[in-house]
């Protein structure tokens, strides 16, 4: 059974209803704090989409919105915002360059259906998760997610005018932290600052960026106001066996990553992940990815950054995430709005992202602190974190020299760390005390 949501310390639980005005304000913060358009831009370049790049980004917004509504309303039923996964970038680029766009979008469909089937009717996903992911593993995966995302906060800092980038990022991050601290006061101004902290920080950061001349609204003026999607806009899907098997493998890595996100959200919202919820989450993930393939987008996955936003605002109401899904759908249908979102400088987004990563890591540590740190558990926690950090520093020439399937794994620090902690927890013998402790502190029930 799912725990009843309690409102403690001014925390708004997942099933608590908030006004739609407040929901859309919070939903806007969730959308603005996500770098939704970065993965599509990279993939569009690798697939040589050229003039179709803006349309491709638009379809990614649309798919993210639909996938978010599927997952929040009928799938996992937790406040998780879906967005384009970074993990398939290398695979999609390789498939597209060798086999063409038809093979790319044909490869996305079978794997998505398989992920959904693992939830229902097969009902094997939850049993697998419960067996191999105790709190020790779940908490470590949450920490790994935060650590592996941290470099993104510095991704655009040293590109172009470094001095102005540092100023813009510093102002944005300082404003966010200041508003978070002001938001500690219950009621009145404290509630206002807590709920609007991300939007205000992004607005101030963008204004500072405009002073340095790093913001351009030219794309907004050129974009259309409205356009409807079509099925398979980049051509009829082609089902190449090698491409399909490659993407099935990639989907399993994505599922490991998104399970880590679910643990983050479950921890932040104090919600248990029972079998029914986990299986429905797999269905939601699969259907979201299927939508992505049909409308001409990429595979969708849960974004951990939104759990960080929940931790900052203390509002976990699903209404806010439903609002975020609706906003994403509108962005997908209204190119001008989508173009406006892409005008927010990366230095601003990444500054927010860095603080969000801190929140994610702290929530992972909250889970781990319940675990006794003996010699065994120290290795199960520490080695995967070491491997995650080591993976993030692999030189490009080394990555290009390994086989493609190895490249796919190594391209995600989260995947490497998650796989490592799963394996180590299984192969290093656990004492009876460790097993009893895992049952008492179970993240799932």
Residue pairs with C-beta under 8 A, 6 or more apart in sequence:
1 272
1 274
1 445
2 271
2 272
2 274
2 277
3 270
3 271
3 272
5 13
5 14
5 15
5 16
5 269
5 270
5 271
5 316
6 13
6 270
7 13
7 16
9 314
10 186
10 187
10 191
10 314
11 314
11 315
11 316
12 18
12 314
12 315
12 316
12 317
13 269
13 270
13 316
13 317
14 77
14 78
14 79
14 269
14 271
14 316
14 317
14 318
15 317
15 318
16 317
17 317
17 319
18 26
18 315
18 317
18 319
18 320
20 319
20 323
22 195
22 320
23 317
23 319
23 320
23 322
23 323
24 323
24 326
24 327
25 195
25 196
25 199
26 195
26 313
26 315
26 317
26 320
26 323
26 324
27 320
27 321
27 322
27 323
27 324
27 325
27 326
27 327
28 199
28 323
28 324
28 327
29 196
29 197
29 198
29 199
29 309
29 313
30 81
30 306
30 309
30 320
30 321
30 324
31 81
31 324
31 327
31 328
31 331
31 341
32 198
32 199
32 202
32 341
32 344
32 349
32 352
33 198
33 202
33 305
33 306
33 308
33 309
33 349
33 352
33 353
33 356
34 81
34 83
34 303
34 305
34 306
35 152
35 346
35 349
35 350
35 353
36 60
36 61
36 64
36 83
36 84
36 328
36 341
37 57
37 60
37 61
37 338
37 341
37 342
38 346
39 60
39 83
39 84
39 85
39 86
39 89
39 298
40 53
40 56
40 57
40 60
40 84
40 297
40 298
41 53
41 57
42 89
43 56
43 84
43 89
43 92
43 93
43 298
44 52
44 53
44 56
44 57
45 53
46 89
46 92
46 93
46 96
46 97
47 92
47 93
47 96
47 97
47 101
47 104
48 96
49 56
52 234
54 219
54 223
54 335
54 338
54 339
55 227
55 233
55 296
55 335
56 296
56 297
57 338
57 342
58 227
58 331
58 332
58 335
58 338
59 229
59 233
59 295
59 296
59 297
59 332
60 83
60 84
60 292
60 297
60 298
60 332
61 328
61 329
61 331
61 332
61 338
61 341
62 229
62 295
62 297
62 328
62 329
62 331
62 332
62 333
63 84
63 288
63 291
63 292
63 295
63 297
63 298
63 300
63 332
64 81
64 82
64 83
64 84
64 297
64 300
64 328
64 332
65 325
65 326
65 327
65 328
65 329
65 330
65 331
65 332
66 288
66 291
66 325
66 329
67 82
67 284
67 287
67 288
67 289
67 291
67 292
67 300
68 80
68 81
68 82
68 288
68 321
68 322
68 324
68 325
68 328
69 322
69 325
69 326
69 329
70 82
70 284
70 287
70 288
70 291
71 78
71 80
71 82
71 281
71 284
71 285
71 288
71 302
72 78
72 79
72 80
72 318
72 321
72 322
72 325
73 322
74 280
74 284
75 280
75 281
75 283
75 284
75 285
75 287
75 288
76 262
76 277
76 278
76 280
76 281
76 284
76 302
77 277
77 280
77 318
78 262
78 265
78 266
78 269
78 271
78 277
78 281
78 318
79 265
79 269
79 306
79 310
79 316
79 317
79 318
79 320
79 321
80 261
80 262
80 265
80 302
80 303
80 306
80 307
80 321
81 302
81 303
81 306
81 321
81 324
81 325
81 328
82 288
82 300
82 301
82 302
82 303
83 300
83 301
83 303
84 292
84 297
84 298
84 299
84 300
84 301
85 254
85 257
85 298
85 299
85 300
85 301
86 411
86 412
87 250
87 253
87 254
87 257
87 299
87 301
87 408
87 411
87 412
87 415
88 247
88 250
88 254
88 298
88 299
89 411
90 404
90 407
90 408
90 411
91 246
91 247
91 250
91 404
91 408
92 104
92 298
94 246
94 404
95 103
95 104
95 107
95 240
95 243
95 246
95 247
96 103
96 104
99 238
99 240
99 243
100 238
101 234
101 235
102 234
102 235
102 236
102 237
102 238
103 238
103 239
103 240
103 243
104 234
104 243
105 232
105 234
105 235
105 237
105 293
105 296
106 237
106 238
106 239
106 240
106 243
106 244
107 239
107 240
107 243
107 244
107 246
107 247
108 247
108 289
108 290
108 292
108 293
108 298
108 299
109 237
109 239
109 290
109 293
109 294
110 239
110 244
110 247
110 248
111 244
111 247
111 248
111 250
111 251
111 289
112 251
112 286
112 287
112 289
112 290
112 292
112 293
112 299
113 286
113 290
114 248
114 251
114 286
115 251
115 255
115 282
115 285
115 286
115 289
116 282
116 283
116 285
116 286
116 287
116 290
117 286
118 124
118 125
118 279
118 282
118 286
119 125
119 126
119 278
119 279
119 280
119 281
119 282
119 283
119 284
119 286
120 279
120 280
120 282
120 283
123 275
123 279
125 255
125 278
125 279
125 281
125 282
126 274
126 275
126 276
126 277
126 278
126 279
126 282
126 444
127 275
129 259
129 273
129 278
129 444
130 275
130 278
130 442
130 444
132 422
132 425
132 426
133 141
133 259
133 263
133 422
133 443
133 444
134 425
134 438
134 441
134 442
134 443
135 367
135 368
135 370
135 371
135 438
135 441
135 442
135 443
136 368
136 371
136 377
136 380
136 381
136 425
136 434
136 438
137 380
137 421
137 422
137 425
138 260
138 263
138 367
138 443
139 263
139 267
139 364
139 365
139 366
139 367
139 368
139 370
139 371
139 443
140 364
140 368
140 380
140 381
140 384
140 385
140 417
140 421
141 259
141 260
141 263
141 364
141 414
141 417
141 418
141 421
142 260
142 263
142 264
142 267
142 360
142 361
142 363
142 364
142 367
143 361
143 364
143 365
143 368
143 381
143 385
144 260
144 364
144 384
144 385
144 388
144 413
144 414
144 417
144 418
144 421
145 257
145 260
145 261
145 264
145 304
145 360
145 364
145 414
146 304
146 357
146 358
146 359
146 360
146 361
146 364
147 357
147 361
147 385
147 388
147 389
147 413
147 417
148 388
148 392
148 412
148 413
148 414
148 417
149 304
149 305
149 353
149 357
149 360
149 414
150 354
150 357
151 392
152 350
152 353
152 357
153 350
153 351
153 353
153 354
153 357
154 350
154 354
155 346
155 350
156 165
156 345
156 346
156 347
156 350
157 165
157 166
157 169
157 347
157 350
158 165
159 165
160 214
161 212
161 214
164 209
164 212
164 214
165 347
167 208
167 212
168 205
168 208
168 209
168 212
168 214
168 345
168 347
168 348
168 351
169 205
169 347
169 348
169 350
169 351
170 351
171 204
171 205
171 208
172 201
172 202
172 204
172 205
172 208
172 347
172 348
172 351
172 352
173 201
173 351
173 352
173 354
173 355
175 200
175 201
175 204
175 205
176 197
176 198
176 201
176 312
176 351
176 352
176 355
177 355
179 193
179 194
179 196
179 197
179 200
179 201
180 193
180 194
180 197
180 312
180 355
182 189
182 190
182 193
182 194
183 190
183 191
183 193
183 194
183 195
183 197
183 312
183 313
183 314
184 190
184 194
193 200
194 312
194 313
194 314
195 313
195 315
197 312
197 313
198 309
198 312
198 313
198 352
201 351
201 352
202 344
202 348
202 349
202 352
205 345
205 347
205 348
205 351
205 352
206 215
206 343
206 344
206 345
206 348
209 215
209 345
209 347
209 348
214 345
214 347
215 343
215 345
216 343
217 340
217 343
219 339
219 342
219 343
220 336
220 339
220 340
220 343
222 339
223 335
223 336
223 338
223 339
224 335
224 336
225 334
225 335
225 336
226 333
226 334
226 335
227 333
227 334
227 335
228 333
229 295
229 296
229 332
229 333
230 295
231 294
231 295
232 294
232 296
233 295
233 296
234 296
237 293
246 404
246 405
246 408
249 405
249 408
250 299
250 408
251 289
251 299
253 408
253 409
253 412
253 415
254 285
254 289
254 299
254 301
255 282
255 285
256 414
256 415
256 418
256 419
256 422
257 301
257 412
257 414
257 415
257 418
258 285
258 301
258 302
259 418
260 304
260 414
260 418
261 301
261 302
261 303
261 304
261 307
262 273
262 278
262 281
262 302
263 273
263 367
263 443
264 304
264 307
264 360
264 363
264 364
265 271
265 302
265 306
265 307
265 310
266 272
266 273
266 443
267 307
267 363
267 364
267 366
267 367
267 443
268 307
268 310
268 311
268 316
268 363
269 310
269 316
272 442
272 443
272 444
272 445
273 281
273 443
273 444
273 445
274 444
274 445
275 444
278 444
285 300
285 301
285 302
288 300
288 301
289 299
289 300
289 301
291 297
291 300
292 298
292 299
292 300
293 299
304 360
305 353
305 356
305 357
305 360
306 321
306 324
307 359
307 360
307 363
308 355
308 356
308 357
308 358
308 359
308 360
309 356
310 316
311 359
311 360
311 362
311 363
312 355
312 356
312 359
330 337
331 337
331 338
331 341
332 338
367 441
367 443
368 381
370 441
371 377
371 437
371 441
372 433
372 434
372 437
373 381
374 434
376 428
376 429
376 430
376 431
376 434
377 434
379 424
379 428
380 421
380 424
380 425
380 428
381 421
383 420
383 424
384 416
384 417
384 418
384 420
384 421
384 424
385 417
387 416
387 417
387 420
388 413
388 414
388 416
388 417
388 420
389 413
391 410
391 412
391 413
391 416
391 417
392 413
394 410
399 407
399 410
399 411
400 407
402 410
409 415
409 416
409 419
410 416
430 438
